[in-house]
């Protein structure tokens, strides 16, 4: 079978040059990762960024699967001796999986149908005869005389009506399997259909979270992803009935116009009845399933995109910095678990305090905190935002009032900390510690460096998704893993402090290699230069090529090892240093001279202008963390529970999640408030992600409070610049 030229197809679809596409596909085939290609192969790709590369890769994978499916289908049809040149050409030219399956449908093995039974009864000749009469010049007064010839009690054809019904079943199936009819009607339902839902009688008004969908309808083509996923969830839980409504008379009129070619009243009447049956029994159920499936896939993808954006912003949240940290997992009855972390995130010890168990215990807890602050010279205090967080925050504030040097105190979102605490990763890291102590350690580390800690948690458990349990799980896992990989490689990883989990996301590094890097580090001490990586078991030249540029070595033998300059570009940096007449170790200290260089003189066969420009940027700011400056929210004193809120209050909070319909903000009352999309700015907002992002500190005004339903309505209008 002549395969499509995928390079040409992709170049046409994405408006790239064929050479760009061919180079990307070659790099992927060689085992290069998207972050590596985007960062270090700009000359070959025309500087395509990660998003462009991933879109190209996804489409290539789709078309490759399509080509494999075509081969299977062509073989199957050929085996039935029904593969015509016209059909073969249509299949080979196909660029869409749904269109391909439509073409295959008439030849696809199927369960026993009414048409199958009719054929077994010998009615195919009659069906062909009736079909031959469907022409402008047909002359026939009745079908009964012809049908009488097929009467047979043995075959279950006792009446003429039985015979004609069987012939109609054969023709109905044939009509229902026509690709062009299915495509038109599917598109019609997609464009003009309406999702209509009702809450079932078993659920009186106000008794379900799906109240919005009690008497609900929305366009199939315009419904928001979160609304559609909510409808499907309500249906799955047995609370909602859901259907797709559309003008069926228009659909039937289309079928009649396409399929009836005679003016003969007998044949016209027969065809009208047959087409109505074909539509109601075969076309409508199957096309509605396909439309639901297509819309579900779309809603999944849109929700996953939102999840990706939220996860990216969370992972790239500004780090407070690697400083000595006191981390607290708050609690009332069981006390607060206090963990001490070094400036490198090393666990140094813990103790339990009971500041909420009476004045005596509160005094003891206060002295314990002061002693720990002095002993470990604490610069950061991280308090989890779960149960007792605000009470613990107030307690710590009281303690800090009594000392001169005050550490920065931050309430940290602990979503996923319990998942980490009970995970195999946490058990391997701290086998002798209680889960609550592990949780405190995680809270402290995610303040020091959110990315390094959050990679240890399954992304969908971090709590920034939208209907993450309802979307297609394989795609969700793939896309979130890609997001983590992108973030890790964007920031870069300290080779001498990174965990196995963090290393695993570095371009080119497998879990086995990550383990081997840590084993080597434990055995031989800190890496002194990137070339030493080649001594690690199973880390060969290819893995080194992919990984080296994303791994940093602080205070190593070569200053370039603490930059994103790839080792393959070291010779060009050495040439630049020689040209400027400065030692290599001082090359990062002459940024003004670097800016004035004519880079074209350093272009070689392997190093082009895009790479040289990247090199100069790195040399100007070596080892710089690309994440934004650290900021944190200050929750209002005295506002600890939802009952403390009053409409009109102005508060500071932090965005915890962004959805299609607005943003959720933590204002320190154990229940996030919702800033609806209409309240995000003093102007129309199409997409909340234009205004806010996860981790952003914002000012909000309380609009409404519903304690019973635990709902808080907030507004950002006239409070934030937008």
Secondary structure, DSSP 8 states (H G I E B T S, - for coil): -----HHHHHHHHHT--HHHHHHHHHHHHTT--HHHHHHH-HHHHTS--HHHHHHHHHHHHHHHHHHHHHHHHHHHHHHTT---HHHHHHHHH---HHHHHHHHGGGS-----HHHHHHHTT-HHHHHHHHHT-STT---S-SHHHHHTT-BTTTTB-SHHHHHHHHHHHHHHHHHT-HHHHHHHHHHHHHH-EEEEEE-TTS-TTSSTTGGGTEEEEETTT--HHHHHHHHHHHHTTSEEEEEE--HHHHHHHHHHHH-----HHHHHHHHHHHHHIIIIIIHHHHHHHHHHHHHHHHHHHHHHHHHHHHHHHHT-----S--EEEEE--STT-EEEEEE-TT--EEEEEEE-TTS-HHHHHHHHHHHHHHHHHHT--EEEEESSTTHHHHHHHHHHHHTT-SS--EEEEE--TTHHHHHTSHHHHHH-TTS-HHHHHHHHHHHHHH-HHHHHTTS-GGGSS--SSTTTS-HHHHHHHHHHHHHHHHHHH-EETTT--HHHHHTSTT--HHHHHHHHHHHHHH-S--SGGGGGGSTT--HHHHHHHGGGEE-TT-SSGGGGSS--GGGHHHHHHHHHHHT--GGGGGG-HHHHHT--GGGG--SS--HHHHHHHHHHHHTTT---S---------TT--SGGG--TT-EEEEEEEEEETTEEEEE-SSSS-EEEEGGGSSSS--S-GGGT--TT-EEEEEEEEEETTTTEEEEE-TTTS--
